[in-house]
Every structure is written in structure tokens, then in C-alpha cells.
């Protein structure tokens, strides 16, 4: 029973200094997964098989944020993710 990996982070607006609730996070790699950030601005894709993924984060009023080639050789916490206003 080897635990599978995860990709997680917290999305926030640096201008307002607030989290972004309801941002859509789209993870592509072994299929496509979608999650929305919770009331703390957090998202968490858990139970991922080892591989390479790309992540796009979208929210109304903000430019999309994209990460390419995220490896789940280890669990990945992207930390605080600042979105830029349009």
C-alpha cells in the first residue's frame, strides 16, 4: 500500500490580500481533473499516479495561471499562488 501523490496549493489575490474562492483548477496528465478552490483558497488533487502534469488556474477577473511539467515523483505543494488581475 504505497500512498499516491498529490498536487496542492492556495490561490490568492495579492492586490486585495485575500484568497480566491471558487477558482477553477484544471489538471491534465493522466486524464483531466477539475477542482475549485475552497473557502480558504485551497485546492488539492490527491491520489495521483506518478507522472507529469500541467495545471491551469482560472478565476473571473484574473489572468489564467499555468504550470507545466509538474512531476509527481514526490508530493507537490505549490504553496501560495498569486493571480494577476486583468
N, C-alpha and C positions, 0 to 999 in steps of 0.2 A: 504493500500500500504506500506507494510513493506519492506525496501530495503534488498536485499540479500547480502550475504557476499562475500569477495574476499580474494585471496592469491596472494601476490606480492613480488617482491624483485629485487635486482640489482646484476648481476653476473660480477665478475671481476677477473683478473689475478694479484695476489699480487706481483709476481716476476717482471712483466713488469709495474705494477702500472697502468694498463689500463683496461677498461671494456671489456667484451667478447660479441661481437656482433654475433648474429646468433646461440647462444647456444640453444639446443632443451630442452624444459621443458615439461615433461610428468606428468600429474596429474591424479591419479587414485582414485576413490572413487565411486561416482555416475556416472559410465561410465569412459571413458578415454578421456582426453582432451590434445591437444598438442599446444604449442605456441613456438615461437622463440623469443629470446631477441632482442630488437630493437637497434637502433644506439646509445642508451645511456646505453645499457646493462640491460635494464629493461624488466620484464615480469609482466603480470597482468592477472589472471584468475578472471573474475568478474561475478556477478550474481549467485554465488554458493548457493545451498541449504545447510542448516545446516547439518553437518555430519563430518566424519573423513576421511581424505585424506592422500595419500602418494605422494611424489614428487620426481622425478629423473631429474637431470640436466646433460646433456651430451654435450660435445664440443670436436672437433678434437684436439688431443694433450693433453687432460686433463683427469684425472680420474673422473668417474661419482660421483656426489654428491647426496646423498639420504636423504630424511627426511621422517620419519614415523609418523603416528598418529597426523597429523595436524588437530586440531579441528577448525571448522568454527562457533563455538558458538559466537565468535566475529570475526571481520575482522582481517586478519593476514598479517602483513608486516614483512617478514623475514629479511629485511634490506640488508646490503652488504654481498654477498655470495662469498667467496674466493674459487676458484677452484685450485686444485693441479695439477701441470704438471706431465705427465707420465715419 
